[in-house]
């Protein structure tokens, strides 16, 4: 892609440099004249050639040997946007090997000069330069492979598998070739493979293994053997299984077996960028799919930190041994550190987030930033440094086509680099280089957490407590003296931990990690607001994850995670229990996107779809488990936000309801898909099935442990229609089975827990009625047989999933029924009687405590006030039917003049504060019963005052309740 930059200003070269460029330019013009090649200095050709000579001795040598590249046709080749692939497709290779190698080398040199010319003359951006270089080597690999195949087929025939299917070699590019970001003079890292065993079909048959080894040797010789024309490519095959001692090419089965049994962390890093670059690319993608579980683990993989640290230590040792501190790739603040930062995120999270499974560094960095794993400021800094370092590295290599990452020592070369990079002097360039290296070093140090693991500083006293626990000398007094009160249970559990079966069966590496981790956990718990409670819960967590090294690694590697987990475990028994039951939630404690929750239903639904799309196999069981994990993660993060004070109760309850709504919709879609696969579809548009959410779901006031009140309704016009699948059923049974499946999957236990408890007793005729009702039956029941309390419940009903057409019909029925004119006095009497009955049966208040839900003036009183007001006045104020949520309905009633400003304010404050207190009780695993305080009693008294002012009487009655009893 052509840059839109302004023309590069004239550079102030030193006299020696100007002399060098002038002399070389004159030599090129002489070579063109000798070859009778015209050079037309139009469109600034002369200046562009001089810039090329400033940047590259290699380009000068090639142009002098191939002056035709400066002809009008040659310059048009340089200016054209098409990369080497287009010209390689028409490249004709001679039959004899020597001539073939000569043609390949001349083609490579010409294309390489084109890349230099475009880069130094600002015709390409960095991305274009790197991708063009990658395309050049992919082209060379493909044409060289085809020549090798033709040569070997003539002698041995084509290789075939056991079924007779012809096979081709699979050439996988790794490193920067795999990432489509190859350096100008890089070697190319390759792994060679083939699909399966068999033999060739010629007169001198060879076993496929031997055939592909010979083909590999021929391919490497064509590209890498030095001739009078140099080489095409430096080929590195050391990344193959077993390295230099392994066979040059292996079948897929052997590859899979190797990585399952022998694969190491550095090989996982290498495979992140791997892709088929030549040969049978379709089979190559199949191999990648086969090995994906090795590269990207199913769960969040924090063991990647240890692997990265080991690789970095090896690199640092090489840097020190070879004095490579100034190396642009391996030195401090170099390119490799940027790659590590991004690839670490990919390895940890790529198994669960397919958006991160991209190969190039810049695309991967963009994906990490877009998904919120790398903050925007850090991504911007890393991107700027990477672009600068890669441009400089490429210019260093273009200078003499040398595979080097070191800045040259001589002043003339440094001047050439500086001027070519747009700086007036080497000193100016060096300042910018140092700035970028310092920025990268700081970011790398922050990611690698130098205070983590065996570098962490832990108080001696906490180390002593853990040693005493291992030695079985730990006592209650020692724990209490250390601040863990009461100390008996904590001491007992600490002593038991080293002897737990899950701990005794740990691998040596995990045991070493636990030994390092335990004093750190004791210290983290000690710094929390409830040390004893926090440590007890942490000990249960350690036992739960003892056999799962990734979670131990997270706690070991991430000091922030330890502190955060200890704090959450001290603050919230409910959240602690969730983490202990589902250790996957540990990641949510540390997730950098904690403030970027998807809060709207559409966003949550999109995230569920993306999550399910990450699955390698789409089966109902796996999808249900993944939905469970997703729901637990979002609910947990909402709990953290509420616990930290970043979200109030009203917003939290509304978001929990939005989450449940999206989950129900996903389950309905999954159940519909599975049922359709078994029985086919019913005729008509849409599914004809809808789910109504009642209660706290319909009213958008869901709690952390709330069940879901659901009613299933279907299009009765399809009741007698037959489905069109292999096992057809009539519409009534189809919808019945769909509702049963939705019910089952919402409450089914998986490895990730279950989604929700479901209550369907609000359906027509309650538990005695059919699980799913037709639209007509639902409407007839609501009009003719429903009690007043059922119409109160209907006020909070709304469609939450399924066919939108059926949902709209149900919403219209709801509105029409609730807008029916009623006698206000009778409404107040019946609502009051039902509330009195509920209070008598369910209120757990006593002389010292108030039931936050069922007590006098508590949440249910507020609900009944609002419901009674709607039923009494909806016929004359239909706008009040639009708001099922209590907090919104209070404002709607005030706007309609049915509540005074004072009454509305009283109900608002009481509703928000009681909801806040109720959610807090849930997070602490306490019943929603709070001690009587002056503030709490004042709230409830205010609600009772509003109750009386509006003419309701919620007092407990001894006489039978009104209808519906």
Secondary structure, 3 states (H helix, E strand, C coil): CCCCCCCCCCCCCCHHHHHHHHHHHHHHHHHHHHCCCCCCCCCCHHHHHHHHHHHCHHHHHHHHHCHHHHCHHHHHHHHCCCCHHHHHCCCCCCCCHHHHHHHHHHHHHHHHHHHHHHHHCCCCCHHHHHHHHHHHHHHHHHHHHHHHHHHHHHHHCCEECCCCCECCCEEEECHHHHCCCCCCCCCEEEEEEECCCCEECCCCCCEHHHHHHHHHHHHHHHHHCCECCECCCCEECCCCCCHHHCCCEEEHHHHHHHHHHCCCHHHHHHHHCCEEEEECHHHHHHHHHHHHHHHCCCCCCCCHHHHHHHHHHHHHHHHHHHCCCCCCCCCCCCHHHHHHHHHHHHHHHCCCCHHHCCCCHHHHHHHHHHCCCCCHHHHHHHHHHHHHHHHHHHHHHHHHCCCCCCCCCCHHHHHHHHHHCCCCCHHHHHHHHHHHHHHHHHHHHHHHCCCCHHHCCCCHHHHHHHHHHHCCCCCHHHHHHCCCCCCHHHHHHHHHHCCCHHHHCCCHHHHHHHHHHHHHHHHHHHCCCCHHHHHHHHHHHHHHHCCCHHHHHHHHHCHHHHHHHHHHHHHCHHHHHHHHHCHHHHHHHHCCCCCCCCCCHHHHHHHHHHHHHCCCCCCHHHHHHHHHHHHHHHHHHHHHHHHCCCCCHHHHHHHHHHHHHHHHHHHHHHHHHHHHHHHCCCCCCCCCEEEEEEHHHHCCCCCCCCCEEEEEEECHHHCCCECCCCCCCEHHHHHHHHHHHHHHHHHCCECCECCCCEECCCCCCHHHCCCEEEHHHHHHHHHHCCCHHHHHHHHCCEEEEECHHHHHHHHHHHHHHHCCCCCHHHHHHHHHHHHHHHHHHHCCCCCCEEECCCCCCCHHHHHHHHHHHHHHHCCCCHHHHHCCCHHHHHHHHHHCCCCCHHHHHHHHHHHHHHHHHHHHHHHCCCCCEEECCHHHHHHHHHHHHHHHHCCCCCCCCCCCCCCCC
